[in-house]
């Protein structure tokens, strides 16, 4: 079918369409949203996917989902693979469960697993409670155009619709009652009202319940880290889930919890904590063995023993900062495993720049204390290397653990401490051994 259509398309029209999509993607998206999906699919299916990508990120999720269903399978697979994962997830949220499973099966396993992870939210979070099959609207639409879309899509919504800007960010809300009584030519922006509250997909049920009760809401929009609409939570759905959770809590009282609580039994706590304490002991011996390799160097220059904790401490703190930022990005779904190189490269650069600054300050202090140029050179060089390694480990460790299906919150800090201690000790003592002649001087 796609081959037949390609033969009928005028090459001049195709070239003009390609230029319009590439040079004016936002305007193209707004135009496409006003056209029938079947007509649009027939036109854009003749274009390579790289031409569609800039425009696709500006489409509203509902329009994008309606359109992608009509494209050739090769276009669908390439689009879902090349689009930013967050944009893909917002679009796939408009699919039924059956259609979603069918589409995901056409993708490569790595891409499929990444999207499934992004669409899986913690129990009791806003992501689990929200309804993703909702349409958002642009503020420039008229009441007549909005009613036409609502009738066509048979949209089941609460008592209002939500407006987004050109980048898909939540801006306002319009009550259906206001739409019903307004003149056809009135735009949605003229009858809109500010959004009183919104939550991220990782928000907990307690926070959501508090907002519903305090603000007397009927529905609550759910947004991602960039304030783009993901779905809405209806009050009725929240009440139903709360009732189910109360029943589950009663059943859970007869068994032991998987997770430790503040008042859990001592033996239960020991079983949970002891394995990690033993692992931490092993890693501590690894770091100590590195120091043991340079025992003779430390014995000859006792000042090294005084300064050794400085390097390890600074690199440990720098690694913890990188680790916290990366884990927050993973938890908020700001980044995925696919972003590993960008995150790692950023943290390595940060480690290098911070290492230079800290090395200068540290070097000045060491020179005032020891009057030794050699010792200053050693600790400055080691500090830069240790800070770079700390940034690298802080970014990579949680991403690797997620890649292999492990909980980064449970193991990252132990691995990070091991890396920063070993690299810090080895860099400082190794450079000191190489430059021992300067220390003698």
Secondary structure, DSSP 4 states (H G I P E B T S, - for coil): -HHHHHHHS-HHHHHHHHHHHHH-HHHHHHHHHTS-HHHHHHHHTTS-HHHHHHHHTTS-HHHHHHHHTTS-HHHHHHHHHHS-HHHHHHHHTTS-HHHHHHHHHTS-HHHHHHHHHHT---TTSHHHH-B----EEETT-BHHHHHHHHHHHT----SEEEEE-TTSBEEEEEEHHHHHHS-TT-BGGGG-EE---EEETT--HHHHHHHHHHHT-SEEEEE-TT-BEEEEEEHHHHHHHHHHHHHHHHHHTTS--SS--TT--HHHHHHHHHHHHHHHHHHHHHHHHHHHHTHHHHHH-THHHHHHHHHHHHHHHHHHHHHHHHHHHHHTTS--GGGHHHHHHHHHHHHHHHHHHHHHHHHHHHHHHH--HHHHHHHHHHHHHHHHHHHHHHHHHHHHHHHTT--HHHHHHHHHHHHHHHHHHHHHHHHHHHTHHHHH-
